[in-house]
Amino acid sequence: MTRDDIIRMAREAGLADSPEDYNPYWTADSIEDLERFAALVAAAERAEVERLRALCEEMSSELFVYRASENLKDVTAAIRARGQE
């Protein structure tokens, strides 16, 4: 997740009045603002975990070396578990 992604999500959550209103010391006006921001960050993290999991599954199905394929399956399972936390 990039700095720009975090700023975009903070704005989307209402932590800034306008897109031009960037301040490195933003504060939330309410717990709801913080909850919206946390939900956006969590959703972005889940999407990235899913992207990586799918990539690992794709790679493991294309490999002919059994052990390497098994290792990727383990990694895929770990990523899936992390994405469900």
C-alpha positions as CSV (number, residue, x, y, z in Angstrom):
1,M,0.0,0.0,0.0
2,T,1.5,3.3,-1.0
3,R,1.4,6.6,0.8
4,D,-1.0,7.9,-1.9
5,D,-3.3,5.0,-1.3
6,I,-3.4,5.8,2.4
7,I,-4.1,9.5,1.8
8,R,-6.8,8.6,-0.7
9,M,-8.5,6.3,1.9
10,A,-8.1,8.9,4.6
11,R,-9.9,11.4,2.4
12,E,-12.6,8.9,1.5
13,A,-13.2,8.2,5.1
14,G,-13.7,11.8,5.9
15,L,-10.5,12.6,7.6
16,A,-10.0,15.6,5.3
17,D,-12.4,18.2,4.1
18,S,-11.3,18.1,0.5
19,P,-8.8,16.4,-1.8
20,E,-6.5,19.5,-1.4
21,D,-6.7,19.4,2.4
22,Y,-3.7,17.3,3.1
23,N,-2.1,17.6,6.5
24,P,0.4,15.1,7.9
25,Y,-1.3,15.6,11.3
26,W,-4.9,14.8,10.3
27,T,-7.2,14.0,13.2
28,A,-10.5,12.2,13.2
29,D,-13.6,14.2,14.2
30,S,-15.4,11.0,15.4
31,I,-14.9,7.3,16.0
32,E,-17.0,6.7,12.9
33,D,-14.3,8.5,10.8
34,L,-11.7,6.2,12.2
35,E,-13.9,3.1,11.7
36,R,-14.4,4.0,8.1
37,F,-10.7,4.5,7.6
38,A,-9.9,1.2,9.3
39,A,-12.5,-0.6,7.1
40,L,-11.0,0.9,3.9
41,V,-7.5,-0.1,4.9
42,A,-8.6,-3.7,5.9
43,A,-10.5,-4.1,2.6
44,A,-7.4,-3.0,0.6
45,E,-5.3,-5.4,2.6
46,R,-7.8,-8.3,1.9
47,A,-7.8,-7.4,-1.8
48,E,-3.9,-7.6,-1.9
49,V,-3.9,-10.9,0.0
50,E,-6.4,-12.3,-2.4
51,R,-4.3,-11.1,-5.4
52,L,-1.2,-12.7,-4.0
53,R,-3.0,-16.0,-3.2
54,A,-4.4,-16.2,-6.7
55,L,-0.9,-15.6,-8.1
56,C,0.6,-18.4,-5.9
57,E,-2.2,-20.8,-7.0
58,E,-1.5,-19.9,-10.6
59,M,2.2,-20.5,-10.2
60,S,1.8,-23.8,-8.4
61,S,-0.5,-25.2,-11.1
62,E,2.1,-24.3,-13.8
63,L,5.1,-25.9,-12.0
64,F,6.2,-29.4,-12.9
65,V,8.6,-29.8,-10.0
66,Y,6.5,-31.5,-7.2
67,R,8.3,-30.1,-4.2
68,A,8.3,-26.5,-5.4
69,S,4.6,-26.9,-6.2
70,E,3.9,-28.2,-2.6
71,N,5.8,-25.3,-1.1
72,L,3.7,-22.8,-3.1
73,K,0.6,-24.6,-2.0
74,D,1.7,-24.1,1.6
75,V,2.4,-20.4,0.9
76,T,-1.1,-20.1,-0.7
77,A,-2.7,-21.7,2.3
78,A,-0.9,-19.3,4.7
79,I,-1.9,-16.3,2.6
80,R,-5.5,-17.5,2.5
81,A,-5.5,-17.9,6.3
82,R,-4.0,-14.4,6.8
83,G,-6.7,-13.0,4.5
84,Q,-9.4,-14.4,6.7
85,E,-8.1,-12.9,10.0
